[in-house]
Amino acid sequence: MSFVPVQLADEGVRQDARGRACSPFGSSFMSSQIKTELPPPLDLSGWRKAPAILMVAGAVLSVIGAAVNPAEFGYSWLLAFMFFLSLALGALFLVMVHHLSDAGWSVATRRVCEHIASLLFPWLAILFVPVVLFAPKIYSWMTIDPGSDPSLSAKWPVFTMPGFYITSAIFFGIWWLLSSRLRYWSLKQDETGVALCTQRMRFHSGWGIVAFALTLTFSGVLWMQAVQYQWFSAIYGVYFFASCAWAALAAVYVITVLLQRQRILDRVLHDNQFYFLGLLLFAFTVFQAYIEFAQYFVIWNANTPSETFWYLIRENGSWWWVSLLLIFGHFLLPFFVLLPVKAKTNFKIMLPVCAWVLAMNFVDLSFNILSVLHPDGYPFKWIWLQLGCLAFMGGFLGWAFLKNFNRHAPFPQKDPRLLEAMGINYIAHSEISGAAPTTGGHQ
């Protein structure tokens, strides 16, 4: 199905032979953005069964792992879950920032982010069920009397089994409310185009950004940091937020490149959108490195045994080499590659960088989670189970994403900033001043 922006149809816009926007009104429409000539679309017919294949293969490996070693399966499943949770939460953040900043360039990518964010409920909530079932195997504090451990009693009543389940349900409830309302009004805007839709999305983004910050912080602490409950960090929530935004930007960049190549978003995607995505990816590369270094610097200078032990464990065996990989691969490599201006719109550079970013995000989460169960080094012998859980969730969530994406327009059809996203400057005739459309640059 081909979707045509309604604003352009209403204003009499047509396209020339090369697909560039033009108008019977002459100079009242002007393109202000550069658009690179696209290569031919890819033949993706052979990839239609990829989600099903990933789910079947991942399910087989996951079931075998759960039967052989339940604790290992629990940690591997939690790792995969936190990886995809970071993508969904990061996409939700991008949607809210779009509305709060009233950005025009991100209109083209907003619908993609909305569909990724909508995976939070019910799909990621369903995938959280094994974490609930295997929670006693993952979180050692669930089998400890809170009164016998001061570091655990200080976190009462959240760090109890009822507290864990109730708090987790609250997280998903807030994420469902926020993502569903933003997506509902976005789709409603496609139908009506009334200003109320834009106003409601800004309203939900206003209270949602506060709720998002709180739920993201506490979910990172409760689900990931709590695997080693004796340790705590005041900026762990900020670290998890930086990881979410960083990984989501990489995923959105890859998806939008593919959608542009397939001529699905080619009408609204230009070089400037990819430049801004690359610029944000570069910014969060620096921001996350700063947060991780700040956490290490503060804890190491305080030199408190109740805090430093977390890093001491991660210097054992192969974890030392993983930490060096994170220093160079998580920050230095993407930093220097993304530094040139032209690199941010060069797909031959950006696509490998985005894939590397996603891989480093997975390694970083492994560094946080798996080192608790394997303090002597990375469990390479169980990597098949980690990849199996990752494959199942990737196939499951990929199927859900494609299902939602195919049901709706690929980009907002009546967003007030749509013309700006398309690189068209429309100078409307003013009935009050009687001024006629003029030629020239941006108004």
ZICOR-V57750 format. One line per field, one symbol per residue. phi: phi as a letter, one per 40 degrees, with the letter a starting at -180 (. if undefined). Layout:
phi=???
This chain:
phi=.bbbdcdccccgcbbcccgccaaccgccbbcbbcbccccdcccbccbccddcccccccccccccccccadcccdcccccccccccccccccccccccdcccfccccdcbccccccccccdacccccccddcccbdcccbcccbbcdccbdccccbccccbccccccccccdccccccccccccccccccccbgccdcccccccccccccccccccccccccccbcccbccbaacbcccdcccccccccccccdcccccccccgcbccbcbccccccccccccccccccccccccccccccccfcdcbcdcccccbcfcccccccccccccbcccccccccccccbcccccccccccccccccccccdccccccbcciccccbcccccccccccccccccccccccccbccadcbccbcccccgbcbbccccccgccdbchccb
